[in-house]
Amino acid sequence: MTDGLASTTTAAPARAEQLLARMEAVPFGRWHRKPRIVIGTATFFDAFDALSLAFALPVLVGLWGITPAQIGILIAASYAGQLIGALAFSNYAERRGRIPGATAAVAIMSVMSLGCVFAGDLSALLLLRFLQGIGIGGHMPVAAAYISELSRAQGRGRFFLLYEMIFPVGLMATGQIGAIVVPALGWKAMFLVGAIPGLIVAFLVSRLPESPRWLINRGRLAEAEKTIAAMEASHRAETGAAAPPFNAVTEPAATPAHRPDPAAPGHTRWLELLSPAYLGRTLTVWALWASAYFIANGLNNWMPTLYRSVYELELQTALRAASLTNIAQVLLLLVCAFTIDRIGRRNWVTASFVLGGAALAALGLFGGDSVVAVMILGTLAYGIIGSTNAVLYLYTPEIYPTRMRAIGTGLATSWLRIASAVAPTLVGLIVGAEGISAVFLMFAGVSVVGVLAASRMIETRNRRLEDIAR
């Protein structure tokens, strides 16, 4: 009896390792593309809902007599909700699964978008944007963990970033839709566009398979094997060939430092993020998230209003000028997706902060009074640093083991919410007191913090997730 129990205990980790090896052996194909498309569609509406307010604000400022300080508070309300959502849903996803967490988050943000259509004053819109932020903030870290866990080591950067590109595409589309819809149909139409399709997408997300890595980590090996067998069958049907042997999966072929423990599943050890083994990684990504999003969302949320109020452009011109930032981000991220596995995560992030910070410093010192200079250098700075935002969604899930991948990503993204709440508020105060040049100099100073943090990153390209989590 004792020998049989020992044999079972020994066999479970070995079976888990075999399942992980089988996952790594299946090349990217049709099976992988379906969840990437569905989760990507949800991410599109995540981006749309996050930015929709920016394109409604130029109308609401005149309609409700909103002051610059109130604009900052209204923008910050969504990020306060996103902070709560990132923490709550990442923890929920560790305990209950990636798919239930993502489904609930998308449903909340879509329902609250519909609620914003019926907001009659600033207070109501403030509350609804806060509640919507809970869903927006909850979806992204869970989605990032899920897509990362479906990825094999070789080519993970390109696979993930082609998914992550959907977020800036959503931001870009928001700008184009806003420039057409708001002048023609009014500000409420922006929130209606994000509501109904989002509810349909929530249903589609609920039908996706659960992450095999999460199932393995929870000891649900039979369910994981069923999903992995479906991956293998899809590959055979698509190519007519079986997946490569398990022992030819990745470089470097290191022994995983942490092997899943199916005999003791269910432990989400979030305090381990601050343990000596992970403290350096954790502090580095927290600083990166805060720096990158302080700049990106500070610019993104204010540019339509700045073009309208500071540079006195007509409404549609201001909205179209603001949308150029997201076009630049998409183009740079496309380059990033096809080069990140060669250049590496650390080199890309470091260069982004250096180049983007230089453009912002130039605006602060020489070009703040010229709307043309702002359109060129501001757009480039946002596009460059905005590409780093997507790389952080790739990098952060890579540096943590499955048992705390979602909560590690969620806590990291909470710093983007804090920074994104603080930045618009500071812009509103500084632009009124010191002028627009001081705003750009503030962003340039934050980019220096980003460069210092990037120098502490570890390189994760083409390494199996289980090998990185040391």
C-alpha positions as CSV (number, residue, x, y, z in Angstrom):
1,M,0.0,0.0,0.0
2,T,2.8,2.4,0.9
3,D,4.7,1.5,-2.3
4,G,1.6,2.3,-4.4
5,L,1.1,5.7,-2.7
6,A,4.8,6.6,-3.3
7,S,4.5,5.6,-6.9
8,T,1.5,7.8,-7.4
9,T,3.1,10.8,-5.7
10,T,6.2,10.4,-7.9
11,A,4.2,9.9,-11.1
12,A,2.1,13.0,-10.8
13,P,4.9,15.6,-11.2
14,A,6.4,13.4,-14.0
15,R,3.1,13.4,-15.8
16,A,2.8,17.2,-15.3
17,E,6.2,17.6,-16.9
18,Q,5.3,15.4,-19.8
19,L,2.1,17.4,-20.4
20,L,4.1,20.7,-20.4
21,A,6.6,19.2,-22.8
22,R,3.7,18.1,-25.1
23,M,2.4,21.7,-25.1
24,E,5.8,23.1,-26.0
25,A,6.1,20.6,-28.8
26,V,3.0,21.8,-30.6
27,P,3.8,24.6,-33.1
28,F,1.6,27.7,-33.2
29,G,-1.4,27.1,-35.4
30,R,-5.2,27.2,-35.8
31,W,-5.9,26.0,-32.3
32,H,-3.8,28.9,-30.8
33,R,-5.2,31.5,-33.1
34,K,-8.8,31.0,-32.0
35,P,-8.3,32.1,-28.3
36,R,-5.9,34.8,-29.5
37,I,-8.7,36.2,-31.7
38,V,-11.4,36.0,-29.1
39,I,-9.4,37.4,-26.2
40,G,-8.0,39.9,-28.7
41,T,-11.5,41.1,-29.5
42,A,-12.2,41.5,-25.8
43,T,-9.0,43.5,-25.5
44,F,-10.1,45.7,-28.4
45,F,-13.2,46.7,-26.4
46,D,-11.1,47.0,-23.3
47,A,-9.1,49.7,-25.1
48,F,-12.2,51.3,-26.6
49,D,-13.9,51.6,-23.2
50,A,-10.7,52.8,-21.6
51,L,-10.3,55.7,-24.0
52,S,-13.9,56.5,-25.0
53,L,-14.1,59.2,-22.3
54,A,-11.2,61.2,-23.8
55,F,-13.2,61.7,-27.0
56,A,-16.4,62.6,-25.2
57,L,-14.7,65.1,-23.0
58,P,-14.3,67.9,-25.5
59,V,-18.1,68.0,-25.8
60,L,-18.8,67.5,-22.1
61,V,-16.5,70.4,-21.1
62,G,-18.8,72.8,-22.8
63,L,-22.0,71.0,-22.1
64,W,-21.5,70.6,-18.3
65,G,-18.9,73.3,-17.7
66,I,-16.3,70.9,-16.5
67,T,-13.0,72.5,-15.2
68,P,-9.5,71.2,-15.9
69,A,-9.3,69.8,-12.3
70,Q,-12.6,68.0,-12.7
71,I,-11.4,66.5,-16.0
72,G,-8.4,65.1,-14.1
73,I,-10.7,63.6,-11.4
74,L,-13.1,62.1,-14.0
75,I,-10.2,60.4,-15.8
76,A,-8.7,59.3,-12.6
77,A,-12.0,57.7,-11.4
78,S,-11.7,55.0,-14.1
79,Y,-8.1,54.2,-13.2
80,A,-9.1,53.9,-9.5
81,G,-11.6,51.3,-10.6
82,Q,-9.0,49.6,-12.7
83,L,-6.7,49.3,-9.7
84,I,-9.4,47.5,-7.8
85,G,-10.3,45.3,-10.8
86,A,-6.6,44.4,-11.5
87,L,-6.2,43.1,-7.9
88,A,-9.6,41.5,-7.5
89,F,-9.8,39.7,-10.8
90,S,-6.1,38.5,-10.9
91,N,-6.7,36.9,-7.5
92,Y,-9.9,35.4,-8.7
93,A,-8.2,34.0,-11.8
94,E,-5.6,32.3,-9.7
95,R,-8.3,30.6,-7.6
96,R,-11.0,29.9,-10.2
97,G,-9.3,30.0,-13.6
98,R,-8.4,32.4,-16.3
99,I,-11.5,32.0,-18.3
100,P,-14.1,32.7,-15.5
101,G,-12.0,35.8,-14.5
102,A,-11.8,37.2,-18.0
103,T,-15.5,36.6,-18.7
104,A,-16.7,38.4,-15.7
105,A,-14.4,41.3,-16.3
106,V,-15.5,41.8,-19.9
107,A,-19.2,41.6,-18.8
108,I,-18.8,44.3,-16.2
109,M,-17.0,46.7,-18.4
110,S,-19.7,46.3,-21.1
111,V,-22.6,46.7,-18.8
112,M,-21.2,49.8,-17.3
113,S,-20.5,51.2,-20.8
114,L,-24.2,50.9,-21.4
115,G,-24.8,52.7,-18.1
116,C,-22.7,55.6,-19.2
117,V,-25.1,56.3,-22.0
118,F,-27.7,57.2,-19.4
119,A,-25.5,59.4,-17.2
120,G,-27.1,62.8,-16.8
121,D,-24.4,64.7,-14.9
122,L,-20.8,64.6,-13.8
123,S,-21.4,62.7,-10.6
124,A,-23.3,59.9,-12.3
125,L,-20.6,59.6,-15.0
126,L,-17.9,59.6,-12.4
127,L,-19.5,56.7,-10.6
128,L,-20.2,54.7,-13.7
129,R,-16.6,55.2,-15.1
130,F,-15.3,54.0,-11.7
131,L,-17.4,50.8,-11.9
132,Q,-16.5,50.3,-15.5
133,G,-12.9,50.6,-14.6
134,I,-13.2,47.6,-12.4
135,G,-14.0,45.5,-15.4
136,I,-11.4,47.1,-17.7
137,G,-8.6,46.7,-15.1
138,G,-9.6,43.1,-14.3
139,H,-9.5,41.9,-17.9
140,M,-6.0,42.8,-19.0
141,P,-3.8,41.0,-16.5
142,V,-5.9,37.9,-16.7
143,A,-5.9,38.0,-20.5
144,A,-2.1,38.5,-20.5
145,A,-1.5,35.5,-18.2
146,Y,-3.9,33.3,-20.3
147,I,-2.3,34.1,-23.7
148,S,1.2,33.8,-22.2
149,E,0.3,30.4,-20.8
150,L,-0.9,29.1,-24.2
151,S,2.4,30.1,-25.8
152,R,5.5,27.9,-26.5
153,A,9.0,29.3,-25.8
154,Q,10.1,29.6,-29.5
155,G,8.4,32.7,-31.0
156,R,6.4,33.6,-27.9
157,G,7.2,37.3,-28.3
158,R,5.7,37.5,-31.7
159,F,2.7,35.3,-30.9
160,F,1.9,37.4,-27.8
161,L,2.6,40.8,-29.3
162,L,0.4,40.1,-32.3
163,Y,-2.4,39.6,-29.7
164,E,-1.3,42.6,-27.7
165,M,-1.4,44.8,-30.8
166,I,-5.1,44.7,-30.6
167,F,-5.1,47.1,-27.7
168,P,-3.4,50.0,-29.5
169,V,-5.5,49.1,-32.6
170,G,-8.5,49.5,-30.3
171,L,-7.1,52.9,-29.1
172,M,-6.5,53.9,-32.7
173,A,-10.0,52.8,-33.7
174,T,-11.5,54.7,-30.8
175,G,-9.9,57.9,-32.1
176,Q,-11.2,57.4,-35.6
177,I,-14.6,56.4,-34.4
178,G,-14.7,59.3,-32.0
179,A,-13.8,61.8,-34.6
180,I,-16.8,60.6,-36.7
181,V,-19.4,59.6,-34.1
182,V,-19.1,62.4,-31.5
183,P,-19.6,65.4,-33.9
184,A,-22.4,63.5,-35.7
185,L,-24.3,61.6,-33.0
186,G,-23.1,63.1,-29.7
187,W,-20.9,61.9,-26.8
188,K,-23.3,59.2,-25.6
189,A,-22.8,57.3,-28.9
190,M,-19.2,56.6,-27.9
191,F,-20.3,54.5,-24.9
192,L,-23.1,52.7,-26.8
193,V,-20.5,51.5,-29.4
194,G,-18.6,49.8,-26.6
195,A,-21.6,48.2,-24.8
196,I,-23.5,45.7,-27.0
197,P,-20.6,44.1,-28.9
198,G,-18.8,43.8,-25.6
199,L,-21.6,41.6,-24.1
200,I,-21.4,39.3,-27.1
201,V,-17.6,39.0,-26.7
202,A,-18.1,38.1,-23.0
203,F,-20.1,35.1,-24.1
204,L,-17.5,34.0,-26.6
205,V,-14.7,34.3,-24.0
206,S,-16.7,32.0,-21.6
207,R,-16.6,29.3,-24.3
208,L,-12.8,29.2,-24.6
209,P,-10.7,26.3,-23.1
210,E,-9.0,26.9,-19.8
211,S,-5.3,27.4,-19.7
212,P,-3.6,23.9,-19.5
213,R,-0.8,25.4,-17.5
214,W,-3.2,26.6,-14.9
215,L,-5.0,23.2,-14.8
216,I,-1.7,21.4,-14.4
217,N,-0.7,23.8,-11.5
218,R,-4.0,23.0,-9.8
219,G,-3.5,19.3,-10.2
220,R,-6.3,18.9,-12.8
221,L,-4.2,16.8,-15.1
222,A,-7.0,14.9,-16.9
223,E,-8.6,18.2,-18.0
224,A,-5.2,19.6,-19.1
225,E,-4.4,16.4,-21.1
226,K,-7.8,16.7,-22.9
227,T,-7.0,20.3,-23.9
228,I,-3.4,19.4,-25.0
229,A,-4.7,16.5,-27.0
230,A,-7.1,18.9,-28.8
231,M,-4.1,21.1,-29.6
232,E,-2.2,18.1,-31.0
233,A,-5.2,16.9,-33.0
234,S,-5.7,20.4,-34.5
235,H,-2.1,20.5,-35.5
236,R,-2.4,17.1,-37.2
237,A,-5.6,18.2,-39.0
238,E,-4.0,21.4,-40.2
239,T,-0.6,20.1,-41.3
240,G,-1.1,16.4,-41.7
241,A,1.9,15.7,-39.4
242,A,2.2,14.9,-35.7
243,A,3.9,17.4,-33.4
244,P,7.6,17.1,-32.9
245,P,8.9,14.8,-30.2
246,F,8.7,16.1,-26.6
247,N,12.4,16.4,-26.2
248,A,12.9,18.9,-29.1
249,V,11.0,21.8,-27.7
250,T,13.0,24.8,-26.7
251,E,16.3,26.4,-26.2
252,P,18.0,26.6,-23.8
253,A,17.1,23.1,-22.6
254,A,17.4,23.9,-18.9
255,T,15.9,21.9,-16.1
256,P,12.9,23.9,-14.7
257,A,13.6,25.4,-11.3
258,H,10.0,24.9,-10.2
259,R,8.1,21.9,-11.2
260,P,4.3,21.9,-10.8
261,D,3.2,20.1,-7.7
262,P,-0.1,18.4,-8.6
263,A,-0.1,16.6,-5.2
264,A,-0.6,20.0,-3.4
265,P,-2.6,22.2,-5.8
266,G,-4.4,25.4,-5.1
267,H,-1.8,27.6,-3.4
268,T,-1.7,31.2,-4.6
269,R,1.3,32.6,-2.8
270,W,1.2,36.3,-3.7
271,L,3.5,37.3,-0.9
272,E,6.2,35.3,-2.6
273,L,6.3,38.3,-5.1
274,L,8.2,40.1,-2.3
275,S,10.4,37.2,-1.3
276,P,14.2,37.4,-1.9
277,A,13.8,35.2,-5.0
278,Y,11.4,37.6,-6.8
279,L,11.8,40.9,-5.0
280,G,14.2,42.3,-7.6
281,R,11.9,41.3,-10.5
282,T,8.9,42.7,-8.8
283,L,10.3,46.1,-8.0
284,T,11.7,46.4,-11.5
285,V,8.4,45.7,-13.3
286,W,6.5,47.9,-10.9
287,A,8.8,50.8,-11.7
288,L,8.5,50.0,-15.5
289,W,4.7,49.9,-15.4
290,A,4.4,53.1,-13.4
291,S,6.9,55.0,-15.6
292,A,5.5,53.8,-19.0
293,Y,1.9,54.4,-18.3
294,F,2.4,57.7,-16.4
295,I,3.7,59.0,-19.7
296,A,1.5,57.1,-22.2
297,N,-1.9,57.6,-20.5
298,G,-1.0,61.1,-19.3
299,L,-0.6,62.0,-23.0
300,N,-3.4,59.8,-24.4
301,N,-6.1,61.1,-22.1
302,W,-5.3,64.7,-22.4
303,M,-4.2,65.2,-26.0
304,P,-7.7,65.7,-27.5
305,T,-8.5,68.4,-24.8
306,L,-5.0,70.0,-25.2
307,Y,-5.4,70.3,-28.9
308,R,-8.8,71.8,-28.5
309,S,-8.2,74.2,-25.5
310,V,-4.5,75.1,-25.6
311,Y,-3.9,75.0,-29.3
312,E,-7.5,76.0,-30.2
313,L,-8.0,73.5,-33.0
314,E,-11.6,72.8,-34.2
315,L,-13.2,69.8,-32.6
316,Q,-12.8,67.3,-35.4
317,T,-9.3,68.4,-36.2
318,A,-8.3,68.1,-32.5
319,L,-9.8,64.5,-32.3
320,R,-8.0,63.4,-35.5
321,A,-4.7,64.9,-34.4
322,A,-5.0,63.1,-31.1
323,S,-5.7,59.8,-32.9
324,L,-2.3,60.0,-34.6
325,T,-0.6,58.9,-31.4
326,N,-2.3,55.5,-31.6
327,I,-1.5,55.0,-35.3
328,A,2.2,55.6,-34.4
329,Q,1.9,53.1,-31.6
330,V,0.4,50.4,-33.9
331,L,3.1,50.9,-36.5
332,L,5.9,50.7,-34.0
333,L,4.4,47.7,-32.2
334,L,4.1,45.9,-35.5
335,V,7.9,46.3,-36.0
336,C,8.3,45.2,-32.3
337,A,6.3,42.0,-32.8
338,F,8.5,40.8,-35.6
339,T,11.8,41.7,-34.0
340,I,11.3,41.3,-30.2
341,D,12.5,37.7,-30.2
342,R,15.8,38.8,-31.8
343,I,16.3,42.2,-30.1
344,G,15.1,41.1,-26.7
345,R,12.8,42.6,-24.2
346,R,15.4,44.6,-22.2
347,N,17.0,46.2,-25.2
348,W,13.6,47.3,-26.7
349,V,12.3,48.8,-23.4
350,T,15.6,50.6,-22.7
351,A,15.7,52.1,-26.2
352,S,12.1,53.2,-26.0
353,F,12.5,55.2,-22.9
354,V,15.7,56.8,-24.2
355,L,14.2,57.9,-27.5
356,G,10.7,58.7,-26.2
357,G,12.2,60.7,-23.4
358,A,14.5,62.7,-25.7
359,A,11.5,63.7,-27.9
360,L,9.5,64.8,-24.8
361,A,12.5,66.8,-23.5
362,A,12.8,68.5,-26.9
363,L,9.2,69.6,-26.7
364,G,9.6,70.9,-23.2
365,L,12.7,72.9,-24.0
366,F,12.0,74.1,-27.5
367,G,8.7,73.1,-29.1
368,G,5.9,73.4,-26.6
369,D,4.4,76.5,-28.2
370,S,4.2,74.9,-31.7
371,V,1.2,72.7,-32.4
372,V,3.1,71.2,-35.4
373,A,6.0,70.2,-33.1
374,V,3.6,68.7,-30.6
375,M,1.9,66.7,-33.4
376,I,5.2,65.3,-34.6
377,L,7.3,64.8,-31.5
378,G,4.4,64.1,-29.1
379,T,3.0,61.5,-31.5
380,L,6.5,59.9,-31.9
381,A,7.1,59.9,-28.1
382,Y,3.8,58.3,-27.4
383,G,4.2,55.7,-30.2
384,I,7.7,54.7,-29.0
385,I,6.9,54.5,-25.3
386,G,3.5,53.0,-26.1
387,S,5.2,50.0,-27.7
388,T,6.9,49.4,-24.3
389,N,3.4,49.1,-22.7
390,A,2.7,46.1,-24.9
391,V,6.1,44.6,-24.2
392,L,5.4,44.8,-20.4
393,Y,2.3,42.7,-20.9
394,L,4.5,40.2,-22.6
395,Y,7.4,40.4,-20.1
396,T,5.6,40.4,-16.8
397,P,3.8,37.1,-17.1
398,E,7.1,35.5,-18.2
399,I,9.0,36.2,-15.0
400,Y,6.6,34.6,-12.6
401,P,5.6,30.9,-12.2
402,T,2.0,29.7,-13.0
403,R,1.0,29.6,-9.4
404,M,1.2,33.4,-9.1
405,R,1.4,34.6,-12.8
406,A,-2.0,36.3,-12.8
407,I,-1.6,38.0,-9.4
408,G,1.9,39.0,-10.2
409,T,0.7,40.6,-13.5
410,G,-2.3,42.1,-11.7
411,L,-0.2,43.7,-9.0
412,A,2.2,45.1,-11.6
413,T,-0.6,46.5,-13.7
414,S,-2.0,48.1,-10.5
415,W,1.0,50.5,-10.7
416,L,-0.1,51.5,-14.2
417,R,-3.6,52.3,-12.7
418,I,-2.0,54.4,-10.0
419,A,0.3,56.2,-12.4
420,S,-2.6,56.7,-14.9
421,A,-4.7,58.2,-12.2
422,V,-2.0,60.6,-11.0
423,A,-0.7,61.7,-14.4
424,P,-3.9,63.2,-15.8
425,T,-4.5,65.0,-12.5
426,L,-1.0,66.5,-12.5
427,V,-1.3,67.5,-16.1
428,G,-4.5,69.4,-15.3
429,L,-2.8,71.2,-12.5
430,I,0.5,71.9,-14.2
431,V,-1.0,73.0,-17.6
432,G,-3.0,75.7,-15.8
433,A,-0.2,76.8,-13.4
434,E,3.0,76.4,-15.4
435,G,2.0,75.9,-19.1
436,I,2.3,73.0,-21.5
437,S,6.1,73.0,-21.7
438,A,6.3,72.1,-18.0
439,V,4.1,69.1,-18.7
440,F,6.4,67.7,-21.4
441,L,9.5,68.2,-19.1
442,M,7.7,66.3,-16.4
443,F,7.1,63.4,-18.8
444,A,10.8,63.5,-19.9
445,G,11.9,63.2,-16.2
446,V,9.7,60.1,-15.7
447,S,11.3,58.5,-18.8
448,V,14.7,58.7,-17.0
449,V,13.2,56.5,-14.2
450,G,12.1,54.1,-16.9
451,V,15.6,53.8,-18.3
452,L,17.0,53.0,-14.9
453,A,14.4,50.3,-14.3
454,A,14.9,48.8,-17.7
455,S,18.6,48.2,-17.0
456,R,17.5,45.8,-14.2
457,M,15.3,43.6,-16.5
458,I,16.2,39.9,-17.1
459,E,16.1,38.6,-20.6
460,T,13.3,36.0,-21.3
461,R,13.3,35.5,-25.1
462,N,13.0,32.0,-26.3
463,R,13.0,30.5,-22.8
464,R,10.3,28.2,-21.5
465,L,8.1,29.8,-18.9
466,E,8.9,27.0,-16.4
467,D,12.7,27.7,-16.9
468,I,12.4,31.4,-16.3
469,A,10.5,31.1,-13.0
470,R,13.6,30.6,-10.8
